[in-house]
Amino acid sequence: MSILVLHKKNLSRRRHLARARQYAHDHGERLLLVMKDPEWEAEYVDRVVIADTSSIEETLAAVQALAAEESEPFSAVVTFAEAPVPSAARVAAEFGLVSVSERTARLARDKWAMREAFAAGGVPQPRHGIARSLDEAREVARHTGFPLVMKPVLGTGSMFVRSVDNEDELAEHFDGFLKGAWDGFTYDPLHRSAHQEYDGGLLLEEFVPGAEICVESLVHDSVTHTLAIHDKPLPTGPTFEEVYACTPTRLPEKTVRAVEEATVAVHRALGITTGATHVEFRLRGDTEPVVLEAAARMGGGPIYRSVLLSTGVDMVEAVLDIARGRAPRVEPAERPTPVGFWNIFPDRAGTLTTVTGLDEVRADPRVDEVQIYRSPGEQLLVPPRTFQGHGHLIFTVDSEDELDATFRHMTATLRLETE
């Protein structure tokens, strides 16, 4: 038997692939990787097939050809990235493997369709609309009010996402973000159909004041197991770069219960009955969960490691168990370890000249892991032109009260210098 991993280049996924390799070895299975541009990823797998997993048709054709060559059937298909989720659902449907449905995969990628599903399911969400011109945007703004958030229908992270406070700012930024919302995601498997369906429109949403959180869950046999809630303590806006998150949440128990119930409602509305999920909320009045968006895969970047350190639950192992039709091991620690992580960006875009403070943070006993993905001489972008940090740092502390101060220390010590 063989496990299929549909992948897209992401510099923060080494741990995911390493754990998948170990899992496959432990269960006597081969690990097969399908991606467009493998480099270091190939060292973690038994076989690589070149295909653009952003294309559902190309991916399916490549997997069908692979199946004809392989002597044993596939036991599972998974992805640890956002863009291949629809391709993974299509492959699973073709080969009778465990996955979310193709409809659910689309709902979890197409933010307008997601909004409609939440409305049908009665899930609290921001007021919203779609605009194809500045005049339409002004009309939508009369419904959402200011401030509002502009975001792509497709995409991931916070790329081409921005808040505007008034009509002048809307006029200043609308056209550039409308263009970027489509030009920046031509690789997306839903790009062509979504562009036609929405006539190249931009999603506009009410800015919901209140704390922002994200929720990591596993779903098995339609039952949701919430593993961790990460707080995002930094003020957000206007570009919403995902810089700092920490767990366990410091929310009151009553609010935690409301968040867990809201997460179940999100899964129900999108039809998520299996796999890992990443759901983002804002808390209106710091108590009422209002869903921002949801993904039918585990959270990106350092979240896998953060959940493992904090709760002891291995989400890669669990995702692979579920995909192979097995019940996952979901036994979180009684008292979670406080963990924080930092997605590292420079202060400004430019050419990376040096990384300062790296040896100092590596020697800090609180630091579990620090990785810098780039080398001097490489060009670094910053949000909203990119959603991927250029490195990450994960740390643990003894109590939740130490999290924010430790984050401030790390950010003052480690710097990506650009010119």
Secondary structure by P-SEA (a helix, b strand, c coil): cbbbbbcccccccaaaaaaaaaaaaaacbbbbbbcccccccccccccccccccccaaaaaaaaaaaaaaccccccccccccccaaaaaaaaaaaaccccccaaaaaaaccaaaaaaaaaaaccccccccccccaaaaaaaaaaacccbbbbbccccccccccccccaaaaaacaaaaaaaaccccccccaaaaaaaaacbbbbbbcccccccccccccccccbbbbcbbbbbccccccccccccccccccccaaaaaaaaaaaaaaaaaaccccccbbbbbbbccccbbbbccccccccccaaaaaaaaaccccaaaaaaaaaacccccccccccccbbbbbbcccccccccccccaaaaaaaccccccccccccccbbbbccccccccccccccccccccaaaaaaaaaaaccccccc
